[in-house]
Amino acid sequence: MRAEPVVPPARRTAVSATGLSPVPCHTLPSSLLGFANAPRLDFLNDIHIHLDGEIKFTNDTPYWQAHSFRHPFQNSLMFWKWGGKHIKIYGNGVLNGNGQRWRDEFSGKEILDPGNEYLRPILFFAENATDLSIEGIHMKDSPCWTTFFVTSKDILSSDVACTAVSTNSSSLPKNSDFFDSLNVEHVAIKRAWVNVGDDCFSPKSSASDIHVDTMYCNGTHGQSMGSIGQYSGEKSFIKDVVIENIWLLNGQHGARIKSWAGPGVGYGFVDNVTFRNFWGGNNEYMAFLDSCYFNINATTCAQYPSQVNITNILFENFTGYTSGKYGSAVARLTCSPNAVCENIQFKNFNVTSPCGGGKPVVICDGIAGDIGIPCVSSNSPEASAALKNKCTTADAALPSATPW
């Protein structure tokens, strides 16, 4: 292990690059432990790790690109790999991805472009984990996604802070999602504070029984279902989800569902999802169904539409205001012509626009049945007038005290 300074010698038995000594609980000291290689911790069983210091990964980008763990989903890299049963990571410590150099070198690129070869590691990766909890930790400056859980179940995150803040205004954080997953069930997120440049929460293919309760999101892309339906011939699904008590400030969207369109995509469904008790300040759309993901133009989307059905979705108790980027339009739902979108309901949806000159407008295309509130087609005069009524507003104020 090549390490940055410094763990006192008497304490080094608590953690190593290749594993943990077999005792029930380990306390990582309140000093800096640096990792410069890829620790493998996928064998754990009945273990608690108490982190009060900082674990910081080096920013040797060529080394990590050559030596990180890999997963084929979206060509992902990972600093380290966790797995096993009955694992608890808790304390007031920091996991630091040291992401600024990665941001600077990635600037101008897109992670999902087929030609992208600049891969960036994920800060925390767990595969084949059961009963894994992360409590109280600050996850800081991941080069890419902050967490990625694969083929795992009974996952708990509570009282976690997640931040990704750039020191260079020309290379802002990208793809720094707080939560991503593939093939997971029984997930609970409680009291998370998130300040990143991408999705605040984003389960992907094969996710079920998920509950998010109390999350603060600043500068994010919203509470996202997906994206799903990316890979040709592959069935994707997200089902049985409740996301409630959410604050969203100064970001892209609020509640969001995104499915892939284009040649060679997959199919699937999103079913039984409740978004409840959302407050938004200075976001674009507070509810957004995007069936033309990722960066698919209208012509290609019409030729190769999404094959992901969207059913039994509830948007309940939404308040706040948008950014004015889309004028008086405060929500937009677009269903693919190759999919079914039904039983999508709005209850107590009271989001306003900062732009004067008209009532808030919700735009719907291809949605079956009544949604519970007035909704107009995108080619209607009402939608056209609403979208033209653009304005700007000031950033929503952050709380006077934040956990970071």
C-alpha positions as CSV (number, residue, x, y, z in Angstrom):
1,M,0.0,0.0,0.0
2,R,1.3,3.4,-0.9
3,A,-0.2,5.8,1.6
4,E,-0.4,9.4,2.4
5,P,0.3,10.5,6.0
6,V,-0.2,9.1,8.6
7,V,-1.6,6.4,10.8
8,P,0.2,6.0,14.1
9,P,2.1,2.7,14.0
10,A,0.4,1.4,17.1
11,R,-3.0,1.6,15.4
12,R,-2.1,0.2,11.9
13,T,-3.5,-3.2,12.8
14,A,-7.0,-1.7,12.6
15,V,-7.0,-1.5,8.7
16,S,-4.9,-2.6,5.8
17,A,-5.1,-2.5,2.1
18,T,-6.1,-6.1,1.8
19,G,-8.5,-6.6,4.7
20,L,-9.4,-6.1,8.3
21,S,-8.2,-8.1,11.2
22,P,-10.9,-10.6,12.4
23,V,-12.4,-8.8,15.4
24,P,-16.0,-7.6,15.8
25,C,-15.3,-3.9,15.9
26,H,-12.6,-1.7,14.4
27,T,-12.0,2.0,15.2
28,L,-10.2,4.0,12.6
29,P,-8.3,6.9,14.3
30,S,-9.0,10.5,14.1
31,S,-6.2,11.1,11.7
32,L,-5.7,10.7,7.9
33,L,-5.4,7.3,6.3
34,G,-4.5,7.5,2.6
35,F,-5.2,4.8,0.1
36,A,-3.2,4.6,-3.2
37,N,-4.2,1.1,-4.2
38,A,-7.5,-0.8,-4.4
39,P,-8.5,-2.5,-1.2
40,R,-10.7,-5.6,-1.5
41,L,-13.2,-5.9,1.4
42,D,-15.8,-8.2,0.0
43,F,-15.4,-11.0,2.5
44,L,-16.7,-9.3,5.6
45,N,-19.1,-11.0,8.1
46,D,-20.6,-9.5,11.3
47,I,-18.3,-6.5,11.5
48,H,-18.6,-2.9,12.7
49,I,-16.2,-0.2,11.5
50,H,-16.1,3.0,13.5
51,L,-14.6,5.8,11.4
52,D,-13.8,9.1,13.2
53,G,-10.8,10.1,10.9
54,E,-10.5,10.6,7.2
55,I,-9.9,8.0,4.5
56,K,-8.5,9.8,1.5
57,F,-7.7,8.3,-1.9
58,T,-4.8,9.7,-3.9
59,N,-5.4,11.7,-7.0
60,D,-3.0,9.6,-9.1
61,T,-5.4,9.4,-12.0
62,P,-3.3,7.2,-14.4
63,Y,-2.8,4.7,-11.5
64,W,-6.4,4.4,-10.6
65,Q,-7.6,4.1,-14.2
66,A,-5.2,1.1,-14.5
67,H,-5.8,-0.6,-11.2
68,S,-9.3,0.1,-10.0
69,F,-12.1,-2.5,-9.7
70,R,-14.3,-2.6,-12.7
71,H,-18.0,-3.3,-13.5
72,P,-19.5,-3.4,-17.0
73,F,-22.5,-1.3,-16.1
74,Q,-21.8,2.1,-17.7
75,N,-18.1,1.0,-17.7
76,S,-17.7,1.8,-14.0
77,L,-14.5,2.0,-12.0
78,M,-14.3,1.7,-8.2
79,F,-11.6,2.7,-5.7
80,W,-12.4,-0.4,-3.5
81,K,-14.9,-3.2,-3.2
82,W,-17.0,-4.1,-0.2
83,G,-19.2,-7.1,0.4
84,G,-20.4,-9.7,2.9
85,K,-23.0,-9.8,5.6
86,H,-24.0,-7.7,8.6
87,I,-21.6,-4.8,8.1
88,K,-21.9,-1.5,9.8
89,I,-19.8,1.6,9.0
90,Y,-20.5,4.5,11.4
91,G,-19.0,7.5,13.1
92,N,-18.2,11.2,12.3
93,G,-15.4,10.5,9.8
94,V,-14.9,11.3,6.1
95,L,-14.5,9.2,3.0
96,N,-12.6,11.6,0.6
97,G,-12.4,10.8,-3.1
98,N,-10.0,13.7,-3.7
99,G,-11.9,14.5,-6.9
100,Q,-10.7,17.9,-8.1
101,R,-8.0,16.6,-10.4
102,W,-10.5,14.2,-11.9
103,R,-12.9,17.0,-12.6
104,D,-10.3,19.2,-14.2
105,E,-9.1,16.4,-16.5
106,F,-12.7,15.2,-17.3
107,S,-13.9,18.7,-18.2
108,G,-15.9,18.8,-21.4
109,K,-16.5,15.1,-21.6
110,E,-19.7,13.0,-21.0
111,I,-19.7,9.8,-19.1
112,L,-22.3,8.2,-21.3
113,D,-20.7,9.1,-24.7
114,P,-19.8,5.9,-26.4
115,G,-16.3,7.3,-27.2
116,N,-15.5,8.4,-23.6
117,E,-12.3,6.8,-22.4
118,Y,-11.6,8.9,-19.4
119,L,-13.1,6.8,-16.6
120,R,-13.4,7.9,-13.0
121,P,-13.7,5.8,-9.9
122,I,-16.7,5.6,-7.6
123,L,-16.0,6.4,-4.0
124,F,-18.0,3.5,-2.3
125,F,-18.9,0.3,-4.1
126,A,-20.5,-2.8,-2.5
127,E,-21.4,-6.0,-4.3
128,N,-23.2,-9.1,-3.0
129,A,-23.8,-7.3,0.4
130,T,-26.5,-8.2,2.8
131,D,-27.4,-6.0,5.8
132,L,-25.0,-3.2,5.1
133,S,-25.5,0.1,7.0
134,I,-23.6,3.4,6.7
135,E,-24.3,5.9,9.4
136,G,-23.1,9.4,10.1
137,I,-20.3,9.5,7.6
138,H,-19.4,12.4,5.3
139,M,-18.8,11.2,1.7
140,K,-16.7,13.9,0.0
141,D,-15.6,14.8,-3.5
142,S,-16.0,11.5,-5.3
143,P,-14.6,11.6,-8.8
144,C,-17.8,10.0,-10.2
145,W,-20.8,8.4,-8.4
146,T,-20.5,8.6,-4.7
147,T,-22.0,5.1,-3.9
148,F,-22.9,2.1,-6.1
149,F,-24.7,-0.9,-4.7
150,V,-24.9,-4.1,-6.9
151,T,-26.7,-7.3,-6.3
152,S,-27.3,-6.4,-2.6
153,K,-30.2,-6.2,-0.2
154,D,-31.1,-4.7,3.2
155,I,-29.1,-1.5,2.7
156,L,-29.4,1.3,5.2
157,S,-27.9,4.8,5.0
158,S,-28.7,7.2,7.8
159,D,-27.5,10.7,8.8
160,V,-25.0,10.8,5.9
161,A,-23.7,14.0,4.3
162,C,-22.6,13.9,0.7
163,T,-20.8,16.7,-1.0
164,A,-18.9,17.4,-4.3
165,V,-17.7,21.0,-4.6
166,S,-15.3,22.2,-7.2
167,T,-12.5,24.7,-6.6
168,N,-12.5,25.5,-10.3
169,S,-15.5,27.1,-11.8
170,S,-14.7,25.8,-15.3
171,S,-14.8,22.1,-14.2
172,L,-17.8,21.6,-12.0
173,P,-18.7,18.2,-10.5
174,K,-20.3,15.8,-13.0
175,N,-22.0,12.4,-12.5
176,S,-21.4,12.8,-8.7
177,D,-24.7,11.1,-7.8
178,F,-25.2,10.3,-4.1
179,F,-26.8,6.9,-4.6
180,D,-26.8,4.5,-7.6
181,S,-27.7,0.9,-7.7
182,L,-28.1,-2.2,-9.9
183,N,-30.2,-5.2,-8.8
184,V,-31.0,-4.2,-5.2
185,E,-33.9,-4.7,-2.8
186,H,-34.9,-3.5,0.6
187,V,-33.1,-0.1,0.7
188,A,-33.7,2.6,3.3
189,I,-32.2,6.2,3.2
190,K,-32.9,8.3,6.2
191,R,-31.9,11.9,6.8
192,A,-29.3,12.6,4.1
193,W,-27.8,16.0,3.2
194,V,-26.6,16.1,-0.3
195,N,-24.8,18.9,-2.2
196,V,-23.6,17.5,-5.5
197,G,-23.8,18.2,-9.2
198,D,-25.9,15.3,-10.3
199,D,-28.7,13.0,-9.1
200,C,-29.6,13.3,-5.4
201,F,-30.9,9.7,-5.5
202,S,-30.9,7.4,-8.5
203,P,-31.6,3.7,-8.4
204,K,-31.1,2.1,-11.7
205,S,-32.1,-1.3,-13.2
206,S,-33.8,-4.0,-11.0
207,A,-34.6,-2.0,-7.8
208,S,-37.5,-2.8,-5.5
209,D,-38.7,-2.0,-2.0
210,I,-37.0,1.4,-1.6
211,H,-37.9,4.0,1.1
212,V,-36.3,7.5,1.2
213,D,-37.3,9.6,4.2
214,T,-36.0,13.1,4.8
215,M,-33.4,14.2,2.3
216,Y,-32.0,17.7,1.5
217,C,-30.7,18.2,-2.0
218,N,-28.8,21.3,-3.2
219,G,-27.6,21.7,-6.8
220,T,-28.7,18.3,-7.9
221,H,-30.6,16.7,-10.8
222,G,-33.3,15.6,-8.4
223,Q,-34.9,12.4,-7.0
224,S,-34.5,10.2,-10.1
225,M,-35.9,6.8,-11.0
226,G,-33.3,5.5,-13.5
227,S,-32.2,5.9,-16.0
228,I,-33.4,2.5,-17.1
229,G,-33.8,0.6,-20.4
230,Q,-30.3,1.4,-21.6
231,Y,-29.0,-2.0,-22.8
232,S,-30.3,-3.8,-25.9
233,G,-32.5,-6.9,-25.1
234,E,-32.3,-6.3,-21.3
235,K,-35.4,-5.9,-19.1
236,S,-35.1,-3.2,-16.5
237,F,-37.5,-2.3,-13.7
238,I,-38.0,-0.1,-10.7
239,K,-40.9,-0.9,-8.4
240,D,-42.4,-0.3,-4.9
241,V,-40.7,3.0,-4.0
242,V,-41.7,5.7,-1.6
243,I,-39.7,9.0,-1.5
244,E,-40.9,11.5,1.0
245,N,-40.0,14.6,2.9
246,I,-37.6,16.1,0.4
247,W,-36.1,19.6,0.0
248,L,-34.7,20.4,-3.4
249,L,-32.9,23.7,-4.0
250,N,-31.0,25.2,-7.0
251,G,-31.0,22.2,-9.1
252,Q,-32.3,20.7,-12.3
253,H,-35.5,18.8,-11.6
254,G,-37.5,17.6,-8.6
255,A,-39.2,14.2,-9.0
256,R,-37.8,12.6,-12.1
257,I,-38.3,9.4,-14.2
258,K,-35.9,8.8,-17.1
259,S,-35.9,6.0,-19.7
260,W,-33.7,5.4,-22.6
261,A,-34.7,5.8,-26.3
262,G,-32.7,5.4,-29.4
263,P,-31.4,2.4,-31.5
264,G,-30.4,-0.7,-29.5
265,V,-32.0,0.1,-26.2
266,G,-33.8,-2.2,-23.7
267,Y,-37.2,-2.4,-22.2
268,G,-39.0,-2.6,-18.9
269,F,-41.1,-0.7,-16.4
270,V,-41.4,1.7,-13.5
271,D,-44.3,0.8,-11.3
272,N,-45.8,1.9,-7.9
273,V,-43.7,4.9,-7.1
274,T,-44.8,7.6,-4.6
275,F,-43.2,11.0,-4.4
276,R,-44.6,12.7,-1.4
277,N,-44.0,16.0,0.6
278,F,-41.6,17.7,-1.8
279,W,-40.6,21.4,-1.4
280,G,-38.6,23.0,-4.2
281,G,-36.8,26.3,-4.6
282,N,-35.3,27.3,-8.0
283,N,-35.5,24.0,-9.9
284,E,-36.5,23.6,-13.6
285,Y,-39.4,21.1,-13.5
286,M,-40.7,19.9,-10.2
287,A,-42.1,16.7,-11.8
288,F,-40.5,15.4,-15.0
289,L,-41.0,12.2,-17.0
290,D,-38.3,12.0,-19.7
291,S,-38.8,9.2,-22.2
292,C,-36.0,10.4,-24.5
293,Y,-32.9,9.8,-22.4
294,F,-29.9,10.2,-23.0
295,N,-29.4,13.4,-25.1
296,I,-31.7,11.9,-27.8
297,N,-33.1,14.4,-30.3
298,A,-36.8,14.4,-31.2
299,T,-36.2,12.8,-34.6
300,T,-34.3,9.8,-33.2
301,C,-36.6,9.5,-30.3
302,A,-39.6,9.2,-32.6
303,Q,-37.8,6.6,-34.8
304,Y,-36.6,4.5,-31.8
305,P,-38.9,5.3,-28.9
306,S,-38.5,4.1,-25.3
307,Q,-40.0,0.8,-24.4
308,V,-40.3,1.4,-20.7
309,N,-43.8,1.4,-19.2
310,I,-44.6,4.0,-16.5
311,T,-47.5,3.0,-14.2
312,N,-49.0,3.8,-10.8
313,I,-47.0,6.9,-10.0
314,L,-48.2,9.5,-7.4
315,F,-46.9,13.0,-7.0
316,E,-48.4,14.2,-3.7
317,N,-48.0,17.4,-1.6
318,F,-45.6,19.4,-3.8
319,T,-45.0,23.0,-2.9
320,G,-42.4,25.7,-3.7
321,Y,-41.4,27.4,-7.0
322,T,-39.4,26.7,-10.1
323,S,-36.4,28.6,-11.6
324,G,-38.4,30.1,-14.6
325,K,-36.2,28.3,-17.1
326,Y,-39.3,26.9,-18.7
327,G,-41.5,29.9,-18.0
328,S,-44.8,29.1,-16.4
329,A,-44.4,25.4,-17.0
330,V,-43.8,23.7,-13.7
331,A,-44.0,20.0,-14.6
332,R,-43.8,18.0,-17.8
333,L,-44.7,14.3,-18.5
334,T,-43.8,12.8,-21.9
335,C,-44.7,9.1,-22.5
336,S,-43.2,7.1,-25.3
337,P,-45.6,6.0,-28.0
338,N,-44.1,2.5,-27.6
339,A,-45.0,2.4,-23.9
340,V,-47.9,2.5,-21.5
341,C,-48.2,5.4,-19.1
342,E,-51.2,5.1,-16.9
343,N,-52.5,5.8,-13.4
344,I,-50.2,8.8,-13.0
345,Q,-51.7,11.0,-10.4
346,F,-51.1,14.5,-8.9
347,K,-52.6,15.4,-5.5
348,N,-52.1,18.8,-3.8
349,F,-49.6,19.9,-6.4
350,N,-49.1,23.6,-5.6
351,V,-45.8,24.6,-7.3
352,T,-45.6,28.1,-8.7
353,S,-43.4,29.9,-11.2
354,P,-41.5,33.1,-10.5
355,C,-42.5,34.4,-13.9
356,G,-45.6,36.6,-13.9
357,G,-48.3,36.6,-16.5
358,G,-50.0,33.3,-16.1
359,K,-51.0,30.4,-13.9
360,P,-48.6,27.5,-13.5
361,V,-48.9,25.0,-16.3
362,V,-48.4,21.2,-16.4
363,I,-47.6,19.7,-19.8
364,C,-48.6,16.1,-20.6
365,D,-48.1,14.0,-23.8
366,G,-49.2,10.4,-24.2
367,I,-50.4,9.9,-20.6
368,A,-53.5,7.7,-20.4
369,G,-56.5,9.0,-18.4
370,D,-56.9,11.9,-16.0
371,I,-54.0,12.9,-13.8
372,G,-55.9,14.7,-11.1
373,I,-55.0,18.3,-12.2
374,P,-55.3,20.2,-15.5
375,C,-52.7,19.2,-18.0
376,V,-52.1,20.4,-21.6
377,S,-50.4,19.0,-24.6
378,S,-47.0,20.3,-25.6
379,N,-48.4,21.5,-29.0
380,S,-51.2,23.5,-27.4
381,P,-51.4,27.3,-27.3
382,E,-51.3,27.1,-23.5
383,A,-48.1,25.2,-23.4
384,S,-46.5,27.4,-26.0
385,A,-47.3,30.5,-24.1
386,A,-46.2,29.0,-20.8
387,L,-42.8,27.9,-22.2
388,K,-42.2,31.4,-23.8
389,N,-42.8,33.2,-20.5
390,K,-39.3,32.7,-19.3
391,C,-37.6,34.5,-16.4
392,T,-34.9,34.0,-13.8
393,T,-34.9,34.0,-10.0
394,A,-32.3,34.2,-7.3
395,D,-30.8,31.1,-5.7
396,A,-32.8,29.6,-2.9
397,A,-31.1,30.2,0.4
398,L,-29.3,27.3,2.1
399,P,-30.0,26.6,5.7
400,S,-28.0,28.7,8.1
401,A,-26.2,25.6,9.3
402,T,-25.3,22.6,7.1
403,P,-23.6,19.3,8.1
404,W,-20.6,20.1,6.0
